[in-house]
Amino acid sequence: MRHAAQVLKNENQQLREQMKEFIHSKTMSIIQTQAELHHSLLLKTRVLNRTQSDLDKCMKHKEEMRSEMRRLNRKLKRAQEAKQNEDLNLKFC
């Protein structure tokens, strides 16, 4: 009976050691996966920030171009009005 109890105790100890190794192995695997995901997230965040920065620059440039177009349209309109006035003045002179 004592021998059977000792065998069970030894098997129990071996199973505990195997479980500890298994848990350690899985824990290390999870930590490695977390590190890889964190690194990937950092890289994607950098790309996203750079993309957002480029988009912001494009939007600013677009607004500058719209402003310039409005300025040129006003200048063109004034030139056309001046030409019409000049044409009218020549007609009546």
N, CA, C and O atoms as a CHARMM CRD file, in Angstrom:
* protein
*
  372
    1    1 MET  N      0.82100  -1.19900   0.00000 PROA 1      0.00000
    2    1 MET  CA     0.00000   0.00000   0.00000 PROA 1      0.00000
    3    1 MET  C      0.86000   1.25600   0.00000 PROA 1      0.00000
    4    1 MET  O      0.59600   2.23700  -0.69400 PROA 1      0.00000
    5    2 ARG  N      1.92600   1.16800   0.83400 PROA 2      0.00000
    6    2 ARG  CA     2.83200   2.32300   0.87900 PROA 2      0.00000
    7    2 ARG  C      3.50800   2.56300  -0.45900 PROA 2      0.00000
    8    2 ARG  O      3.70200   3.69900  -0.89100 PROA 2      0.00000
    9    3 HSD  N      3.85200   1.48200  -1.08600 PROA 3      0.00000
   10    3 HSD  CA     4.51600   1.59900  -2.39600 PROA 3      0.00000
   11    3 HSD  C      3.58300   2.28500  -3.40600 PROA 3      0.00000
   12    3 HSD  O      4.02300   3.15700  -4.15500 PROA 3      0.00000
   13    4 ALA  N      2.32100   1.90400  -3.43100 PROA 4      0.00000
   14    4 ALA  CA     1.33700   2.49200  -4.34900 PROA 4      0.00000
   15    4 ALA  C      1.16000   3.96700  -4.03900 PROA 4      0.00000
   16    4 ALA  O      1.02300   4.78200  -4.95200 PROA 4      0.00000
   17    5 ALA  N      1.16100   4.31600  -2.77200 PROA 5      0.00000
   18    5 ALA  CA     1.02000   5.72500  -2.38200 PROA 5      0.00000
   19    5 ALA  C      2.24100   6.52000  -2.84500 PROA 5      0.00000
   20    5 ALA  O      2.10800   7.65300  -3.30700 PROA 5      0.00000
   21    6 GLN  N      3.41800   5.93300  -2.72200 PROA 6      0.00000
   22    6 GLN  CA     4.64300   6.61300  -3.16000 PROA 6      0.00000
   23    6 GLN  C      4.64400   6.79200  -4.67100 PROA 6      0.00000
   24    6 GLN  O      5.06400   7.83800  -5.16700 PROA 6      0.00000
   25    7 VAL  N      4.18600   5.80100  -5.40300 PROA 7      0.00000
   26    7 VAL  CA     4.10600   5.87700  -6.87000 PROA 7      0.00000
   27    7 VAL  C      3.15000   6.99200  -7.26800 PROA 7      0.00000
   28    7 VAL  O      3.46200   7.80200  -8.14100 PROA 7      0.00000
   29    8 LEU  N      1.98300   7.03400  -6.62600 PROA 8      0.00000
   30    8 LEU  CA     1.01700   8.09500  -6.92200 PROA 8      0.00000
   31    8 LEU  C      1.58600   9.47100  -6.59100 PROA 8      0.00000
   32    8 LEU  O      1.36600  10.43700  -7.32200 PROA 8      0.00000
   33    9 LYS  N      2.31700   9.54800  -5.48300 PROA 9      0.00000
   34    9 LYS  CA     2.92500  10.82300  -5.08800 PROA 9      0.00000
   35    9 LYS  C      3.94900  11.27800  -6.13100 PROA 9      0.00000
   36    9 LYS  O      4.00300  12.45300  -6.49500 PROA 9      0.00000
   37   10 ASN  N      4.74900  10.33600  -6.60000 PROA 10     0.00000
   38   10 ASN  CA     5.75900  10.65600  -7.62400 PROA 10     0.00000
   39   10 ASN  C      5.09500  11.08600  -8.93900 PROA 10     0.00000
   40   10 ASN  O      5.51800  12.05400  -9.57100 PROA 10     0.00000
   41   11 GLU  N      4.05600  10.35500  -9.33700 PROA 11     0.00000
   42   11 GLU  CA     3.33500  10.71000 -10.56200 PROA 11     0.00000
   43   11 GLU  C      2.69600  12.09800 -10.42700 PROA 11     0.00000
   44   11 GLU  O      2.71700  12.89700 -11.36400 PROA 11     0.00000
   45   12 ASN  N      2.13600  12.36400  -9.25900 PROA 12     0.00000
   46   12 ASN  CA     1.52800  13.65800  -8.97900 PROA 12     0.00000
   47   12 ASN  C      2.57600  14.77200  -9.08700 PROA 12     0.00000
   48   12 ASN  O      2.31200  15.82900  -9.66100 PROA 12     0.00000
   49   13 GLN  N      3.76500  14.52300  -8.52800 PROA 13     0.00000
   50   13 GLN  CA     4.85100  15.50600  -8.57900 PROA 13     0.00000
   51   13 GLN  C      5.28500  15.74200 -10.03600 PROA 13     0.00000
   52   13 GLN  O      5.52400  16.87800 -10.44700 PROA 13     0.00000
   53   14 GLN  N      5.38000  14.65700 -10.80100 PROA 14     0.00000
   54   14 GLN  CA     5.76300  14.77900 -12.21500 PROA 14     0.00000
   55   14 GLN  C      4.71700  15.59100 -12.99300 PROA 14     0.00000
   56   14 GLN  O      5.06200  16.44000 -13.81500 PROA 14     0.00000
   57   15 LEU  N      3.44100  15.31700 -12.72100 PROA 15     0.00000
   58   15 LEU  CA     2.37200  16.06100 -13.39500 PROA 15     0.00000
   59   15 LEU  C      2.42800  17.54900 -13.02700 PROA 15     0.00000
   60   15 LEU  O      2.22000  18.41700 -13.87500 PROA 15     0.00000
   61   16 ARG  N      2.71100  17.82700 -11.75200 PROA 16     0.00000
   62   16 ARG  CA     2.84500  19.23800 -11.33200 PROA 16     0.00000
   63   16 ARG  C      3.98000  19.92600 -12.09200 PROA 16     0.00000
   64   16 ARG  O      3.83000  21.05400 -12.56100 PROA 16     0.00000
   65   17 GLU  N      5.10000  19.24300 -12.20600 PROA 17     0.00000
   66   17 GLU  CA     6.24700  19.80600 -12.92700 PROA 17     0.00000
   67   17 GLU  C      5.90800  20.02600 -14.40400 PROA 17     0.00000
   68   17 GLU  O      6.25300  21.05500 -14.98500 PROA 17     0.00000
   69   18 GLN  N      5.23500  19.05400 -14.99300 PROA 18     0.00000
   70   18 GLN  CA     4.83200  19.19100 -16.40100 PROA 18     0.00000
   71   18 GLN  C      3.86500  20.36300 -16.57400 PROA 18     0.00000
   72   18 GLN  O      3.96500  21.11400 -17.54500 PROA 18     0.00000
   73   19 MET  N      2.92900  20.52100 -15.63400 PROA 19     0.00000
   74   19 MET  CA     1.98200  21.63600 -15.70000 PROA 19     0.00000
   75   19 MET  C      2.71700  22.96600 -15.56100 PROA 19     0.00000
   76   19 MET  O      2.41300  23.91900 -16.28000 PROA 19     0.00000
   77   20 LYS  N      3.67900  23.03900 -14.64500 PROA 20     0.00000
   78   20 LYS  CA     4.46300  24.26600 -14.47600 PROA 20     0.00000
   79   20 LYS  C      5.19800  24.61000 -15.76800 PROA 20     0.00000
   80   20 LYS  O      5.19700  25.76400 -16.19800 PROA 20     0.00000
   81   21 GLU  N      5.82700  23.60600 -16.38700 PROA 21     0.00000
   82   21 GLU  CA     6.53400  23.82300 -17.64900 PROA 21     0.00000
   83   21 GLU  C      5.57000  24.25900 -18.74900 PROA 21     0.00000
   84   21 GLU  O      5.86600  25.17300 -19.51800 PROA 21     0.00000
   85   22 PHE  N      4.41600  23.59600 -18.81500 PROA 22     0.00000
   86   22 PHE  CA     3.41700  23.92800 -19.82600 PROA 22     0.00000
   87   22 PHE  C      2.92100  25.37200 -19.63400 PROA 22     0.00000
   88   22 PHE  O      2.84900  26.14700 -20.58800 PROA 22     0.00000
   89   23 ILE  N      2.58500  25.71400 -18.38900 PROA 23     0.00000
   90   23 ILE  CA     2.09700  27.06800 -18.09700 PROA 23     0.00000
   91   23 ILE  C      3.18100  28.09900 -18.41200 PROA 23     0.00000
   92   23 ILE  O      2.89300  29.15200 -18.98100 PROA 23     0.00000
   93   24 HSD  N      4.40900  27.79900 -18.04700 PROA 24     0.00000
   94   24 HSD  CA     5.52200  28.72300 -18.34600 PROA 24     0.00000
   95   24 HSD  C      5.68100  28.88900 -19.85400 PROA 24     0.00000
   96   24 HSD  O      5.85300  30.00600 -20.34300 PROA 24     0.00000
   97   25 SER  N      5.62600  27.79400 -20.58200 PROA 25     0.00000
   98   25 SER  CA     5.76800  27.83500 -22.03000 PROA 25     0.00000
   99   25 SER  C      4.65700  28.67600 -22.66200 PROA 25     0.00000
  100   25 SER  O      4.92000  29.51700 -23.52200 PROA 25     0.00000
  101   26 LYS  N      3.41900  28.44500 -22.23000 PROA 26     0.00000
  102   26 LYS  CA     2.29100  29.20600 -22.78100 PROA 26     0.00000
  103   26 LYS  C      2.37300  30.67800 -22.39700 PROA 26     0.00000
  104   26 LYS  O      2.04900  31.55200 -23.20000 PROA 26     0.00000
  105   27 THR  N      2.80500  30.95100 -21.16800 PROA 27     0.00000
  106   27 THR  CA     2.95600  32.33900 -20.71600 PROA 27     0.00000
  107   27 THR  C      3.99400  33.06800 -21.57400 PROA 27     0.00000
  108   27 THR  O      3.77600  34.20500 -21.99200 PROA 27     0.00000
  109   28 MET  N      5.10700  32.41200 -21.82700 PROA 28     0.00000
  110   28 MET  CA     6.15200  33.02100 -22.65600 PROA 28     0.00000
  111   28 MET  C      5.64800  33.23900 -24.08300 PROA 28     0.00000
  112   28 MET  O      5.96100  34.25400 -24.70600 PROA 28     0.00000
  113   29 SER  N      4.87900  32.29900 -24.59200 PROA 29     0.00000
  114   29 SER  CA     4.31100  32.43900 -25.93300 PROA 29     0.00000
  115   29 SER  C      3.35500  33.63300 -25.99500 PROA 29     0.00000
  116   29 SER  O      3.36300  34.39600 -26.96100 PROA 29     0.00000
  117   30 ILE  N      2.53900  33.78400 -24.96200 PROA 30     0.00000
  118   30 ILE  CA     1.60400  34.91500 -24.91400 PROA 30     0.00000
  119   30 ILE  C      2.36600  36.23200 -24.83600 PROA 30     0.00000
  120   30 ILE  O      2.02300  37.19500 -25.52300 PROA 30     0.00000
  121   31 ILE  N      3.39900  36.27300 -24.00100 PROA 31     0.00000
  122   31 ILE  CA     4.20400  37.49600 -23.87800 PROA 31     0.00000
  123   31 ILE  C      4.84200  37.84600 -25.21900 PROA 31     0.00000
  124   31 ILE  O      4.85900  39.01200 -25.61300 PROA 31     0.00000
  125   32 GLN  N      5.36500  36.84400 -25.92200 PROA 32     0.00000
  126   32 GLN  CA     5.98400  37.07300 -27.23700 PROA 32     0.00000
  127   32 GLN  C      4.94300  37.60800 -28.22200 PROA 32     0.00000
  128   32 GLN  O      5.21400  38.55100 -28.96600 PROA 32     0.00000
  129   33 THR  N      3.76500  37.01000 -28.22400 PROA 33     0.00000
  130   33 THR  CA     2.69300  37.46000 -29.12200 PROA 33     0.00000
  131   33 THR  C      2.28300  38.89400 -28.79700 PROA 33     0.00000
  132   33 THR  O      2.06600  39.70100 -29.70100 PROA 33     0.00000
  133   34 GLN  N      2.17700  39.20900 -27.50700 PROA 34     0.00000
  134   34 GLN  CA     1.83600  40.57600 -27.10300 PROA 34     0.00000
  135   34 GLN  C      2.88500  41.56000 -27.59700 PROA 34     0.00000
  136   34 GLN  O      2.54800  42.63800 -28.08500 PROA 34     0.00000
  137   35 ALA  N      4.15900  41.19000 -27.47200 PROA 35     0.00000
  138   35 ALA  CA     5.24400  42.07300 -27.92400 PROA 35     0.00000
  139   35 ALA  C      5.15900  42.29000 -29.43700 PROA 35     0.00000
  140   35 ALA  O      5.33500  43.41000 -29.91700 PROA 35     0.00000
  141   36 GLU  N      4.88900  41.22600 -30.17900 PROA 36     0.00000
  142   36 GLU  CA     4.76700  41.34700 -31.63300 PROA 36     0.00000
  143   36 GLU  C      3.57700  42.22300 -32.01500 PROA 36     0.00000
  144   36 GLU  O      3.67800  43.05700 -32.91400 PROA 36     0.00000
  145   37 LEU  N      2.45600  42.03100 -31.33600 PROA 37     0.00000
  146   37 LEU  CA     1.27000  42.84700 -31.61900 PROA 37     0.00000
  147   37 LEU  C      1.51800  44.31100 -31.26500 PROA 37     0.00000
  148   37 LEU  O      1.09800  45.21100 -31.99300 PROA 37     0.00000
  149   38 HSD  N      2.19200  44.54300 -30.16300 PROA 38     0.00000
  150   38 HSD  CA     2.50100  45.91800 -29.75000 PROA 38     0.00000
  151   38 HSD  C      3.39500  46.59500 -30.79700 PROA 38     0.00000
  152   38 HSD  O      3.16500  47.74400 -31.17400 PROA 38     0.00000
  153   39 HSD  N      4.41100  45.86800 -31.25600 PROA 39     0.00000
  154   39 HSD  CA     5.31100  46.41400 -32.27800 PROA 39     0.00000
  155   39 HSD  C      4.54200  46.71900 -33.56600 PROA 39     0.00000
  156   39 HSD  O      4.72300  47.77500 -34.17200 PROA 39     0.00000
  157   40 SER  N      3.68700  45.78700 -33.97300 PROA 40     0.00000
  158   40 SER  CA     2.88200  45.98800 -35.17900 PROA 40     0.00000
  159   40 SER  C      1.96700  47.19900 -35.02400 PROA 40     0.00000
  160   40 SER  O      1.81500  47.99700 -35.94900 PROA 40     0.00000
  161   41 LEU  N      1.37000  47.32500 -33.86200 PROA 41     0.00000
  162   41 LEU  CA     0.49500  48.46800 -33.59600 PROA 41     0.00000
  163   41 LEU  C      1.26800  49.78000 -33.66500 PROA 41     0.00000
  164   41 LEU  O      0.77200  50.76300 -34.21500 PROA 41     0.00000
  165   42 LEU  N      2.47300  49.80300 -33.11600 PROA 42     0.00000
  166   42 LEU  CA     3.30000  51.01800 -33.17700 PROA 42     0.00000
  167   42 LEU  C      3.61300  51.39800 -34.62700 PROA 42     0.00000
  168   42 LEU  O      3.52600  52.56600 -35.00600 PROA 42     0.00000
  169   43 LEU  N      3.97700  50.40100 -35.42400 PROA 43     0.00000
  170   43 LEU  CA     4.28600  50.66400 -36.82700 PROA 43     0.00000
  171   43 LEU  C      3.06500  51.20100 -37.56900 PROA 43     0.00000
  172   43 LEU  O      3.16400  52.15800 -38.33600 PROA 43     0.00000
  173   44 LYS  N      1.91900  50.57600 -37.33300 PROA 44     0.00000
  174   44 LYS  CA     0.69400  51.01500 -38.00800 PROA 44     0.00000
  175   44 LYS  C      0.27500  52.40200 -37.54100 PROA 44     0.00000
  176   44 LYS  O     -0.25300  53.19200 -38.32500 PROA 44     0.00000
  177   45 THR  N      0.50800  52.69800 -36.26700 PROA 45     0.00000
  178   45 THR  CA     0.19100  54.02600 -35.74000 PROA 45     0.00000
  179   45 THR  C      1.07000  55.08000 -36.40200 PROA 45     0.00000
  180   45 THR  O      0.59800  56.16600 -36.74100 PROA 45     0.00000
  181   46 ARG  N      2.34700  54.75800 -36.58500 PROA 46     0.00000
  182   46 ARG  CA     3.25200  55.70200 -37.27000 PROA 46     0.00000
  183   46 ARG  C      2.77800  55.97000 -38.68800 PROA 46     0.00000
  184   46 ARG  O      2.74100  57.11800 -39.13300 PROA 46     0.00000
  185   47 VAL  N      2.41500  54.90400 -39.39900 PROA 47     0.00000
  186   47 VAL  CA     1.93000  55.05800 -40.77500 PROA 47     0.00000
  187   47 VAL  C      0.66000  55.89600 -40.78700 PROA 47     0.00000
  188   47 VAL  O      0.50200  56.78800 -41.62100 PROA 47     0.00000
  189   48 LEU  N     -0.24300  55.60500 -39.85600 PROA 48     0.00000
  190   48 LEU  CA    -1.49800  56.34800 -39.78000 PROA 48     0.00000
  191   48 LEU  C     -1.23800  57.82700 -39.47800 PROA 48     0.00000
  192   48 LEU  O     -1.84900  58.70300 -40.08900 PROA 48     0.00000
  193   49 ASN  N     -0.33800  58.10100 -38.54400 PROA 49     0.00000
  194   49 ASN  CA    -0.01500  59.49300 -38.21200 PROA 49     0.00000
  195   49 ASN  C      0.60700  60.20900 -39.40700 PROA 49     0.00000
  196   49 ASN  O      0.29500  61.36900 -39.67800 PROA 49     0.00000
  197   50 ARG  N      1.49000  59.50900 -40.12000 PROA 50     0.00000
  198   50 ARG  CA     2.12000  60.10300 -41.30100 PROA 50     0.00000
  199   50 ARG  C      1.06400  60.35400 -42.37300 PROA 50     0.00000
  200   50 ARG  O      1.08000  61.39500 -43.03000 PROA 50     0.00000
  201   51 THR  N      0.15100  59.41000 -42.55200 PROA 51     0.00000
  202   51 THR  CA    -0.92600  59.55400 -43.52300 PROA 51     0.00000
  203   51 THR  C     -1.82200  60.73300 -43.14500 PROA 51     0.00000
  204   51 THR  O     -2.21800  61.51700 -44.00700 PROA 51     0.00000
  205   52 GLN  N     -2.13800  60.85400 -41.86300 PROA 52     0.00000
  206   52 GLN  CA    -2.96800  61.96500 -41.39800 PROA 52     0.00000
  207   52 GLN  C     -2.25200  63.28600 -41.62500 PROA 52     0.00000
  208   52 GLN  O     -2.87400  64.27000 -42.02500 PROA 52     0.00000
  209   53 SER  N     -0.95600  63.31400 -41.37400 PROA 53     0.00000
  210   53 SER  CA    -0.17000  64.53000 -41.59200 PROA 53     0.00000
  211   53 SER  C     -0.18000  64.91500 -43.07600 PROA 53     0.00000
  212   53 SER  O     -0.34900  66.08400 -43.42200 PROA 53     0.00000
  213   54 ASP  N      0.00300  63.91800 -43.94200 PROA 54     0.00000
  214   54 ASP  CA    -0.04000  64.17900 -45.38400 PROA 54     0.00000
  215   54 ASP  C     -1.41500  64.69300 -45.80000 PROA 54     0.00000
  216   54 ASP  O     -1.52200  65.61600 -46.60700 PROA 54     0.00000
  217   55 LEU  N     -2.46000  64.09200 -45.24900 PROA 55     0.00000
  218   55 LEU  CA    -3.82400  64.51700 -45.55500 PROA 55     0.00000
  219   55 LEU  C     -4.04100  65.96200 -45.10300 PROA 55     0.00000
  220   55 LEU  O     -4.62700  66.76500 -45.82900 PROA 55     0.00000
  221   56 ASP  N     -3.56600  66.28300 -43.90600 PROA 56     0.00000
  222   56 ASP  CA    -3.70200  67.65400 -43.40000 PROA 56     0.00000
  223   56 ASP  C     -2.99200  68.65000 -44.31700 PROA 56     0.00000
  224   56 ASP  O     -3.51700  69.72900 -44.59400 PROA 56     0.00000
  225   57 LYS  N     -1.79900  68.28300 -44.78700 PROA 57     0.00000
  226   57 LYS  CA    -1.06000  69.16300 -45.70000 PROA 57     0.00000
  227   57 LYS  C     -1.82900  69.34300 -47.01100 PROA 57     0.00000
  228   57 LYS  O     -1.90600  70.44900 -47.54700 PROA 57     0.00000
  229   58 CYS  N     -2.39200  68.25300 -47.51500 PROA 58     0.00000
  230   58 CYS  CA    -3.16500  68.33100 -48.76300 PROA 58     0.00000
  231   58 CYS  C     -4.39100  69.22300 -48.58600 PROA 58     0.00000
  232   58 CYS  O     -4.70800  70.02900 -49.46000 PROA 58     0.00000
  233   59 MET  N     -5.08000  69.07600 -47.45500 PROA 59     0.00000
  234   59 MET  CA    -6.26600  69.89300 -47.20800 PROA 59     0.00000
  235   59 MET  C     -5.87700  71.37400 -47.09900 PROA 59     0.00000
  236   59 MET  O     -6.59200  72.24400 -47.59700 PROA 59     0.00000
  237   60 LYS  N     -4.75500  71.65300 -46.45400 PROA 60     0.00000
  238   60 LYS  CA    -4.28700  73.04000 -46.33400 PROA 60     0.00000
  239   60 LYS  C     -3.95900  73.59600 -47.72300 PROA 60     0.00000
  240   60 LYS  O     -4.33400  74.72100 -48.05500 PROA 60     0.00000
  241   61 HSD  N     -3.26000  72.80300 -48.52200 PROA 61     0.00000
  242   61 HSD  CA    -2.90900  73.23100 -49.87500 PROA 61     0.00000
  243   61 HSD  C     -4.16700  73.45700 -50.71300 PROA 61     0.00000
  244   61 HSD  O     -4.25300  74.42400 -51.47000 PROA 61     0.00000
  245   62 LYS  N     -5.14200  72.55700 -50.57000 PROA 62     0.00000
  246   62 LYS  CA    -6.40700  72.68800 -51.30400 PROA 62     0.00000
  247   62 LYS  C     -7.08500  74.00000 -50.93400 PROA 62     0.00000
  248   62 LYS  O     -7.57300  74.71300 -51.81100 PROA 62     0.00000
  249   63 GLU  N     -7.12000  74.32400 -49.64600 PROA 63     0.00000
  250   63 GLU  CA    -7.74800  75.56500 -49.19300 PROA 63     0.00000
  251   63 GLU  C     -6.97800  76.78500 -49.71200 PROA 63     0.00000
  252   63 GLU  O     -7.58000  77.79000 -50.09300 PROA 63     0.00000
  253   64 GLU  N     -5.65600  76.69000 -49.72400 PROA 64     0.00000
  254   64 GLU  CA    -4.84100  77.78500 -50.27400 PROA 64     0.00000
  255   64 GLU  C     -5.14000  77.98200 -51.75800 PROA 64     0.00000
  256   64 GLU  O     -5.23700  79.11500 -52.23000 PROA 64     0.00000
  257   65 MET  N     -5.28400  76.88100 -52.49000 PROA 65     0.00000
  258   65 MET  CA    -5.57600  76.96600 -53.91600 PROA 65     0.00000
  259   65 MET  C     -6.97800  77.55200 -54.15300 PROA 65     0.00000
  260   65 MET  O     -7.17500  78.34100 -55.07700 PROA 65     0.00000
  261   66 ARG  N     -7.92700  77.17000 -53.33400 PROA 66     0.00000
  262   66 ARG  CA    -9.27600  77.74800 -53.45300 PROA 66     0.00000
  263   66 ARG  C     -9.23900  79.25000 -53.20600 PROA 66     0.00000
  264   66 ARG  O     -9.87200  80.02300 -53.92400 PROA 66     0.00000
  265   67 SER  N     -8.50000  79.65000 -52.19200 PROA 67     0.00000
  266   67 SER  CA    -8.37500  81.06500 -51.86400 PROA 67     0.00000
  267   67 SER  C     -7.73300  81.82300 -53.03100 PROA 67     0.00000
  268   67 SER  O     -8.18200  82.90700 -53.40300 PROA 67     0.00000
  269   68 GLU  N     -6.68600  81.24100 -53.59400 PROA 68     0.00000
  270   68 GLU  CA    -6.01300  81.86000 -54.73300 PROA 68     0.00000
  271   68 GLU  C     -6.95500  81.94100 -55.93200 PROA 68     0.00000
  272   68 GLU  O     -6.96100  82.94000 -56.65200 PROA 68     0.00000
  273   69 MET  N     -7.75100  80.89200 -56.14800 PROA 69     0.00000
  274   69 MET  CA    -8.70100  80.89900 -57.26400 PROA 69     0.00000
  275   69 MET  C     -9.75400  82.00000 -57.06900 PROA 69     0.00000
  276   69 MET  O    -10.10100  82.70300 -58.01900 PROA 69     0.00000
  277   70 ARG  N    -10.25700  82.14700 -55.84500 PROA 70     0.00000
  278   70 ARG  CA   -11.22900  83.22000 -55.57900 PROA 70     0.00000
  279   70 ARG  C    -10.59500  84.59100 -55.82900 PROA 70     0.00000
  280   70 ARG  O    -11.22700  85.48200 -56.39700 PROA 70     0.00000
  281   71 ARG  N     -9.33000  84.75000 -55.39600 PROA 71     0.00000
  282   71 ARG  CA    -8.63900  86.02700 -55.60700 PROA 71     0.00000
  283   71 ARG  C     -8.48400  86.31700 -57.10400 PROA 71     0.00000
  284   71 ARG  O     -8.71500  87.43700 -57.56000 PROA 71     0.00000
  285   72 LEU  N     -8.09000  85.29500 -57.85200 PROA 72     0.00000
  286   72 LEU  CA    -7.91900  85.47900 -59.29600 PROA 72     0.00000
  287   72 LEU  C     -9.25500  85.74000 -59.99000 PROA 72     0.00000
  288   72 LEU  O     -9.32200  86.53000 -60.93100 PROA 72     0.00000
  289   73 ASN  N    -10.31700  85.07700 -59.52800 PROA 73     0.00000
  290   73 ASN  CA   -11.64800  85.31600 -60.10500 PROA 73     0.00000
  291   73 ASN  C    -12.10300  86.75600 -59.84700 PROA 73     0.00000
  292   73 ASN  O    -12.69000  87.39100 -60.72200 PROA 73     0.00000
  293   74 ARG  N    -11.82600  87.26900 -58.63300 PROA 74     0.00000
  294   74 ARG  CA   -12.17800  88.67000 -58.34200 PROA 74     0.00000
  295   74 ARG  C    -11.37700  89.61600 -59.24100 PROA 74     0.00000
  296   74 ARG  O    -11.91200  90.59800 -59.75700 PROA 74     0.00000
  297   75 LYS  N    -10.10100  89.30900 -59.42000 PROA 75     0.00000
  298   75 LYS  CA    -9.24200  90.13600 -60.27100 PROA 75     0.00000
  299   75 LYS  C     -9.74400  90.11200 -61.72000 PROA 75     0.00000
  300   75 LYS  O     -9.78700  91.14600 -62.38800 PROA 75     0.00000
  301   76 LEU  N    -10.12400  88.91900 -62.19500 PROA 76     0.00000
  302   76 LEU  CA   -10.64700  88.77400 -63.54900 PROA 76     0.00000
  303   76 LEU  C    -11.94800  89.56600 -63.69900 PROA 76     0.00000
  304   76 LEU  O    -12.14800  90.25300 -64.70000 PROA 76     0.00000
  305   77 LYS  N    -12.82300  89.47000 -62.71100 PROA 77     0.00000
  306   77 LYS  CA   -14.10300  90.18700 -62.76300 PROA 77     0.00000
  307   77 LYS  C    -13.86300  91.70000 -62.81800 PROA 77     0.00000
  308   77 LYS  O    -14.51500  92.40500 -63.58800 PROA 77     0.00000
  309   78 ARG  N    -12.92400  92.19900 -61.99900 PROA 78     0.00000
  310   78 ARG  CA   -12.61300  93.63800 -62.03000 PROA 78     0.00000
  311   78 ARG  C    -12.05300  94.05500 -63.39300 PROA 78     0.00000
  312   78 ARG  O    -12.37600  95.12400 -63.91200 PROA 78     0.00000
  313   79 ALA  N    -11.21100  93.19200 -63.95700 PROA 79     0.00000
  314   79 ALA  CA   -10.63400  93.50100 -65.26800 PROA 79     0.00000
  315   79 ALA  C    -11.73100  93.52600 -66.33800 PROA 79     0.00000
  316   79 ALA  O    -11.73300  94.38400 -67.22000 PROA 79     0.00000
  317   80 GLN  N    -12.67000  92.56200 -66.24400 PROA 80     0.00000
  318   80 GLN  CA   -13.77100  92.54100 -67.21300 PROA 80     0.00000
  319   80 GLN  C    -14.65600  93.77600 -67.05900 PROA 80     0.00000
  320   80 GLN  O    -15.07600  94.36900 -68.05300 PROA 80     0.00000
  321   81 GLU  N    -14.93900  94.16100 -65.82100 PROA 81     0.00000
  322   81 GLU  CA   -15.74700  95.36100 -65.59200 PROA 81     0.00000
  323   81 GLU  C    -15.02500  96.60700 -66.10300 PROA 81     0.00000
  324   81 GLU  O    -15.64900  97.48900 -66.69400 PROA 81     0.00000
  325   82 ALA  N    -13.73100  96.67900 -65.88000 PROA 82     0.00000
  326   82 ALA  CA   -12.96000  97.82800 -66.35800 PROA 82     0.00000
  327   82 ALA  C    -12.99100  97.87300 -67.88800 PROA 82     0.00000
  328   82 ALA  O    -13.11100  98.94500 -68.48000 PROA 82     0.00000
  329   83 LYS  N    -12.88300  96.71000 -68.52000 PROA 83     0.00000
  330   83 LYS  CA   -12.92600  96.66500 -69.98300 PROA 83     0.00000
  331   83 LYS  C    -14.29600  97.10100 -70.47800 PROA 83     0.00000
  332   83 LYS  O    -14.39100  97.86200 -71.44100 PROA 83     0.00000
  333   84 GLN  N    -15.36900  96.62400 -69.82600 PROA 84     0.00000
  334   84 GLN  CA   -16.72400  97.04300 -70.22400 PROA 84     0.00000
  335   84 GLN  C    -16.88300  98.55300 -70.06500 PROA 84     0.00000
  336   84 GLN  O    -17.44100  99.22000 -70.93700 PROA 84     0.00000
  337   85 ASN  N    -16.39200  99.08600 -68.95400 PROA 85     0.00000
  338   85 ASN  CA   -16.47000 100.53800 -68.73900 PROA 85     0.00000
  339   85 ASN  C    -15.67500 101.29200 -69.79800 PROA 85     0.00000
  340   85 ASN  O    -16.11100 102.32900 -70.29700 PROA 85     0.00000
  341   86 GLU  N    -14.52800 100.76900 -70.12600 PROA 86     0.00000
  342   86 GLU  CA   -13.69700 101.40500 -71.15600 PROA 86     0.00000
  343   86 GLU  C    -14.40500 101.36200 -72.50400 PROA 86     0.00000
  344   86 GLU  O    -14.39900 102.34100 -73.25100 PROA 86     0.00000
  345   87 ASP  N    -15.02000 100.20700 -72.81300 PROA 87     0.00000
  346   87 ASP  CA   -15.75500 100.07100 -74.07000 PROA 87     0.00000
  347   87 ASP  C    -16.93600 101.05100 -74.11100 PROA 87     0.00000
  348   87 ASP  O    -17.20000 101.67200 -75.14000 PROA 87     0.00000
  349   88 LEU  N    -17.64700 101.18200 -72.97600 PROA 88     0.00000
  350   88 LEU  CA   -18.77400 102.11800 -72.91700 PROA 88     0.00000
  351   88 LEU  C    -18.27700 103.56000 -73.07500 PROA 88     0.00000
  352   88 LEU  O    -18.90800 104.35300 -73.77300 PROA 88     0.00000
  353   89 ASN  N    -17.17900 103.90000 -72.44900 PROA 89     0.00000
  354   89 ASN  CA   -16.63100 105.25600 -72.54500 PROA 89     0.00000
  355   89 ASN  C    -16.23200 105.56700 -73.98100 PROA 89     0.00000
  356   89 ASN  O    -16.43800 106.68200 -74.46000 PROA 89     0.00000
  357   90 LEU  N    -15.65900 104.57900 -74.66800 PROA 90     0.00000
  358   90 LEU  CA   -15.26500 104.79400 -76.05300 PROA 90     0.00000
  359   90 LEU  C    -16.49300 104.95700 -76.94800 PROA 90     0.00000
  360   90 LEU  O    -16.46100 105.71400 -77.91800 PROA 90     0.00000
  361   91 LYS  N    -17.57300 104.24600 -76.62000 PROA 91     0.00000
  362   91 LYS  CA   -18.80000 104.33500 -77.39500 PROA 91     0.00000
  363   91 LYS  C    -19.40400 105.73000 -77.31200 PROA 91     0.00000
  364   91 LYS  O    -19.86400 106.28400 -78.31000 PROA 91     0.00000
  365   92 PHE  N    -19.39400 106.29000 -76.10600 PROA 92     0.00000
  366   92 PHE  CA   -20.03800 107.58500 -75.89700 PROA 92     0.00000
  367   92 PHE  C    -19.13800 108.76300 -76.24200 PROA 92     0.00000
  368   92 PHE  O    -19.60200 109.90100 -76.30800 PROA 92     0.00000
  369   93 CYS  N    -17.88500 108.50400 -76.45700 PROA 93     0.00000
  370   93 CYS  CA   -16.98900 109.62400 -76.79700 PROA 93     0.00000
  371   93 CYS  C    -16.99600 109.95700 -78.25600 PROA 93     0.00000
  372   93 CYS  O    -16.29400 110.87300 -78.68400 PROA 93     0.00000
